[in-house]
Amino acid sequence: LYKKLAQAPVTAPVTPTMQFDMPCSELSLVLKKEFAERLQALGVSMSEDCLLVSVDQQKLWHFHGAGCDSYTISTARAGRGCVQDSQQTPTGLHQVSEKIGAGAPAGMVFKARQPTGKVWSDWPTAEDNLITSRILWLAGLEPVHNAGANAAGQVVDTKQRYVYVHGTNQHANLGQPNSHGCVLLADTDVIALFDRVSVGTLVYIARAYLSFSSAALRQA
């Protein structure tokens, strides 16, 4: 699998035309099609259980069989990117490599992936974007793009960058970019998602803005 991914082409970004806020049933026609095309290019089998993330929509969708759950999120203030210390949200194909925090109370603050024993409402200082409730630690599956190093020798490894899907203490800012690279969810949402996904679940973070026509929807 790793060798196949290393040979896969990287698609160029698309200039955004407009943004959409559609129900899951319609989005599945677009996002699942894009996801399936990327998997085919990488030589990876299609999965009926996957997480798809749209940076321009600030949404995460969990597709599971015929079902779909939608979550409002925050991605990086600095936009998309895979280089270490960029504080950007990495794009491309990933998987959930580790699940951390099972059974912790909602709002539990984590430091270095360990529970601190305090929930964020009791935290002594007002810190930016605490890691709360649950952690899904992501690992990139596209060498040179989001795993290992790029052609310039820069580290682009999502797992080494400690990029997670995790809860946040800043619920009021969900729906707009507000992280340092991670994907943020409300505490109740990240707990629900944590309970529904397994280690190894594929995660696709779209490289480009959603751009499609009614004709594309009919062909999806």
C-alpha positions as CSV (number, residue, x, y, z in Angstrom):
1,L,0.0,0.0,0.0
2,Y,2.8,2.5,1.0
3,K,4.6,1.9,-2.3
4,K,1.4,2.4,-4.3
5,L,0.8,5.7,-2.5
6,A,4.3,7.0,-3.2
7,Q,3.7,6.7,-6.9
8,A,0.2,8.3,-6.9
9,P,-0.1,11.8,-8.6
10,V,-1.0,14.9,-6.6
11,T,-3.8,16.8,-8.1
12,A,-3.6,20.6,-8.5
13,P,-5.8,22.9,-6.5
14,V,-8.9,24.3,-8.0
15,T,-9.8,28.0,-7.8
16,P,-13.0,28.3,-5.7
17,T,-16.1,29.5,-7.4
18,M,-18.7,29.5,-4.6
19,Q,-19.4,27.8,-1.4
20,F,-22.3,25.4,-0.6
21,D,-24.0,24.3,2.5
22,M,-25.9,21.2,1.5
23,P,-27.4,18.3,3.4
24,C,-25.4,15.1,3.7
25,S,-27.4,13.3,1.0
26,E,-26.3,15.8,-1.7
27,L,-22.8,16.2,-0.4
28,S,-22.3,12.5,-0.6
29,L,-22.7,12.8,-4.4
30,V,-19.8,15.2,-4.5
31,L,-17.4,14.3,-1.7
32,K,-17.7,10.6,-1.9
33,K,-17.1,10.8,-5.7
34,E,-13.9,12.9,-5.1
35,F,-12.8,10.5,-2.3
36,A,-13.4,7.4,-4.5
37,E,-11.4,9.0,-7.4
38,R,-8.5,9.7,-5.1
39,L,-8.6,6.2,-3.7
40,Q,-8.5,4.8,-7.2
41,A,-5.5,6.9,-8.1
42,L,-3.8,5.7,-5.0
43,G,-4.7,2.0,-5.6
44,V,-6.6,1.8,-2.3
45,S,-9.9,-0.1,-1.9
46,M,-13.1,2.0,-1.3
47,S,-14.3,2.1,2.2
48,E,-17.9,2.5,3.3
49,D,-16.8,3.9,6.7
50,C,-14.8,7.1,6.2
51,L,-14.4,10.7,7.4
52,L,-14.4,13.5,4.8
53,V,-13.3,17.0,5.8
54,S,-13.9,20.2,3.8
55,V,-11.8,23.2,4.9
56,D,-13.9,25.7,2.9
57,Q,-17.1,24.4,4.4
58,Q,-15.7,23.9,7.9
59,K,-17.5,20.6,8.0
60,L,-16.6,17.0,8.7
61,W,-18.8,14.2,7.4
62,H,-18.8,10.6,8.7
63,F,-20.0,8.3,6.0
64,H,-21.0,4.8,7.3
65,G,-22.7,2.6,4.8
66,A,-25.9,4.4,3.7
67,G,-25.7,6.8,6.7
68,C,-24.0,10.1,7.1
69,D,-23.4,12.3,10.1
70,S,-22.4,16.0,9.7
71,Y,-20.3,18.0,12.2
72,T,-19.3,21.7,12.3
73,I,-15.5,22.0,12.8
74,S,-12.6,24.4,12.8
75,T,-9.5,23.9,10.8
76,A,-6.3,25.9,10.8
77,R,-6.2,29.7,10.7
78,A,-3.2,29.4,8.4
79,G,-5.1,27.4,5.8
80,R,-4.1,24.1,4.2
81,G,-0.5,22.7,4.1
82,C,1.5,19.8,5.2
83,V,4.9,21.2,6.1
84,Q,6.0,20.8,9.7
85,D,5.6,24.0,11.9
86,S,3.4,25.6,9.2
87,Q,0.4,25.4,11.7
88,Q,-1.7,24.4,8.6
89,T,-4.2,21.6,8.3
90,P,-2.7,18.8,6.1
91,T,-4.6,17.6,3.1
92,G,-5.0,14.3,1.3
93,L,-5.6,10.7,2.5
94,H,-5.1,9.8,6.2
95,Q,-6.2,7.2,8.6
96,V,-7.0,7.2,12.3
97,S,-3.8,5.8,13.8
98,E,-4.7,6.0,17.5
99,K,-7.8,6.8,19.6
100,I,-7.1,8.5,23.0
101,G,-9.3,9.4,25.8
102,A,-12.0,6.7,26.0
103,G,-14.1,7.1,29.1
104,A,-12.8,10.6,30.0
105,P,-15.4,13.2,31.2
106,A,-16.6,15.6,28.5
107,G,-14.4,18.7,28.6
108,M,-11.3,16.9,30.1
109,V,-8.1,18.7,29.1
110,F,-5.3,16.7,27.7
111,K,-1.6,17.6,27.7
112,A,0.8,15.5,25.7
113,R,-2.2,13.1,25.1
114,Q,-2.6,12.5,28.8
115,P,-5.6,13.6,30.8
116,T,-4.8,16.4,33.3
117,G,-7.6,15.6,35.7
118,K,-9.3,19.0,35.0
119,V,-12.1,19.9,32.6
120,W,-11.7,23.1,30.6
121,S,-14.3,25.0,32.5
122,D,-12.1,24.6,35.6
123,W,-8.8,25.3,33.8
124,P,-6.8,28.0,35.7
125,T,-5.7,30.0,32.7
126,A,-7.5,31.0,29.5
127,E,-5.5,29.1,26.9
128,D,-6.0,29.1,23.2
129,N,-7.6,25.9,21.8
130,L,-7.2,23.4,24.6
131,I,-7.3,19.7,23.6
132,T,-10.4,18.3,25.2
133,S,-12.5,15.2,25.6
134,R,-11.2,12.8,22.9
135,I,-8.3,12.6,20.4
136,L,-8.2,10.9,17.0
137,W,-4.5,11.0,16.0
138,L,-4.1,11.1,12.3
139,A,-1.4,9.6,10.1
140,G,-0.8,10.5,6.5
141,L,-1.0,7.8,3.8
142,E,0.6,9.8,0.9
143,P,4.4,9.7,1.0
144,V,6.0,13.0,0.0
145,H,2.7,14.8,0.5
146,N,1.6,14.1,4.1
147,A,3.9,11.2,5.2
148,G,7.7,11.4,5.6
149,A,9.4,14.2,3.8
150,N,8.8,16.1,0.6
151,A,11.1,16.5,-2.4
152,A,12.7,19.5,-0.7
153,G,13.5,17.4,2.4
154,Q,10.9,19.2,4.5
155,V,9.0,17.1,7.0
156,V,5.4,16.7,5.9
157,D,4.5,13.8,8.2
158,T,1.0,14.4,9.7
159,K,1.6,12.0,12.6
160,Q,5.0,13.6,13.4
161,R,3.2,17.0,13.4
162,Y,0.8,15.7,16.0
163,V,-2.3,16.6,14.0
164,Y,-5.5,15.4,15.7
165,V,-9.3,15.5,15.4
166,H,-10.1,16.6,18.9
167,G,-12.5,18.5,21.2
168,T,-12.0,22.2,21.9
169,N,-12.9,24.7,24.6
170,Q,-13.7,27.3,22.0
171,H,-17.1,26.2,20.8
172,A,-18.2,29.7,19.8
173,N,-15.6,29.7,17.1
174,L,-16.6,26.5,15.4
175,G,-17.6,27.0,11.8
176,Q,-14.6,29.2,11.1
177,P,-10.8,28.5,10.9
178,N,-9.5,28.6,14.5
179,S,-6.8,25.9,15.0
180,H,-3.1,25.5,14.7
181,G,-3.5,22.6,12.2
182,C,-5.9,20.2,14.0
183,V,-9.5,19.6,13.2
184,L,-11.6,20.8,16.2
185,L,-15.1,19.7,17.2
186,A,-17.5,20.4,20.1
187,D,-17.0,18.1,23.1
188,T,-20.2,16.3,22.6
189,D,-19.5,15.8,18.8
190,V,-16.0,14.5,19.2
191,I,-17.2,12.0,21.9
192,A,-19.9,10.8,19.5
193,L,-17.5,10.5,16.6
194,F,-14.9,8.8,18.7
195,D,-17.4,6.1,19.7
196,R,-18.4,5.5,16.0
197,V,-15.0,5.1,14.3
198,S,-12.2,2.6,14.6
199,V,-8.4,2.7,14.3
200,G,-7.7,2.5,10.6
201,T,-10.7,4.5,9.5
202,L,-9.8,6.5,6.4
203,V,-9.9,10.2,6.6
204,Y,-9.8,12.4,3.5
205,I,-9.1,16.1,3.8
206,A,-10.0,17.8,0.5
207,R,-7.1,19.5,-1.2
208,A,-9.3,22.0,-3.1
209,Y,-12.5,24.0,-2.7
210,L,-15.7,22.3,-3.6
211,S,-16.5,23.2,-7.2
212,F,-19.2,21.4,-9.2
213,S,-22.2,21.8,-11.4
214,S,-25.6,20.2,-11.5
215,A,-24.3,18.0,-14.4
216,A,-21.5,16.8,-12.1
217,L,-24.1,15.9,-9.5
218,R,-26.1,13.9,-12.1
219,Q,-23.0,12.0,-13.1
220,A,-21.8,11.2,-9.5
